Amino acid sequence: MSNSYPTNELITSETLTTEEIDKHYSAATDSMVLLNFLLLQKTDHTTEEIDMINNNVKHLEIMVAKDFWGSRDLEGFKDVIIRGNDFLSK
């Protein structure tokens, strides 16, 4: 599963429409769902899965730092970032 996420562009609430914010939220939710599956449902991980965990944790860390979320709930993203970083530190 290959994802392309903006990492070097400045994304602020002034530059995004509600629809664009919704797309970012949806992509972040996809990362959270994948991480929850890999971290909670699996006990043995391939190198590819560990790379996916790392990439998706980084993606979520970038996304929760953005200032355009308004009242959207980011707690699930933050929780899975913690679990992912704990897993990666072992």
N, C-alpha and C positions, 0 to 999 in steps of 0.2 A: 504494500500500500504506500504510494508515494504522494506526499502532500507538498504543496508550494505555499509558503506563508511569507507575507512581507516582513522583513526583518530590519531593513535599513531606511525605510521611508517613515517620515513623521506622520502619524495618524492622530488627528485630534477631532474633537466633536465638531469643530468648524468645517472640516473637510469631508465629513461623511453624512450621507443621508440616513434616515431611519432604516431603509431597506438594506443599505450597506452594513450598518451596525448589526442588524438582524442576521446577515450572512456571516459576519465574524462570530457572533454568538453561536450560531449553528455549527460552525467549524470547530469552535472551542468545545461545544457539547459533544461533537463527534470524538474529539481527542479524549475527553473525560470518559466517555463510554468505553472506548478502546482500552484506556488505561485501567479502568475498573475491571474489565474482563481479564486483562493480562495480569493484574496484580492480585485480584481476589479469586479468580477461577482457576488459575494455572499455578502449578508448583515448580515445574521444570520449564526453563526458558531457553530458546535457541538464541544464538548470537543476533540474528535478525530481530527477534522479539525484544531483546535488550536494547538494541539500537532504536526500535520503535518507541520503547518506553522513554528513552533518553530524549528523542526528538519531540515527542508529544509533551513531555514535561517542560521542555524548553519553550515550545509553542505556547503552552498555557501560562508560563511565567511571563512571557512577553505580553500576552493578551490581558492578563489581570492587571498589568501595570498601566494599561491605557486609561485615558480619562473620559472616554465617550460612552460609558455603560449606563449612565443614569441610574435608574432604580433596579436594573436587572440583578438577579441573585448570582453572585460569584462564589458563594461558599463551597459548592460542590467542586468547582475548579481548584480552589485553594486547598481543600482537603486532599484531593487526588495528587496535587503537586507535592504535598508533604509526604504522602505514602510513596510516591514515585521516587522522590529524593532519598527517602529512607532505604528503599529497595536498592537504588543505584549506589548507595554508600557502602553496601555490604560486599 
